[in-house]
């Protein structure tokens, strides 16, 4: 990630709420329209030939939420802080969240450069795709807003 004077990132996580869990429990993973996209992005997104299309689909399924803001200029530190390690004063959580995991998207707020967490390392996400995603996903900076 390009370094800037002070970098702040938004963390967009792939999240399933109670309604989605209820849907899976009632229909099974094969019975929900979003099941295969959820598995593709949370297991190994780099195996997908169309990362941009996969991002579009999980956003359209309502699976992407802005959960954290982290003050850092280093992807490895961002990953560590998002997993409860390092200087946690750099982390602001905006809603219930999990640790940063495969499929989550980290966005530099200064440049709009994005990186998806992969099985091994990070997968670049284009500025254009980030802008499209952010138009659809509410970025809330209010603490404690329900998911």
Secondary structure, DSSP 8 states (H G I E B T S, - for coil): ----SS-EEEEEEE---HHHHHHHHHH-GGGSTTHHHHHHHHHHGGG-S-HHHHHHHHHHTT-EEEEEEEE-S-HHHHHHHTTT-S-GGGEEE-S------TT-EEEETTT--EEEE-SSSEEEE-HHHHHHHHHHS----STT---
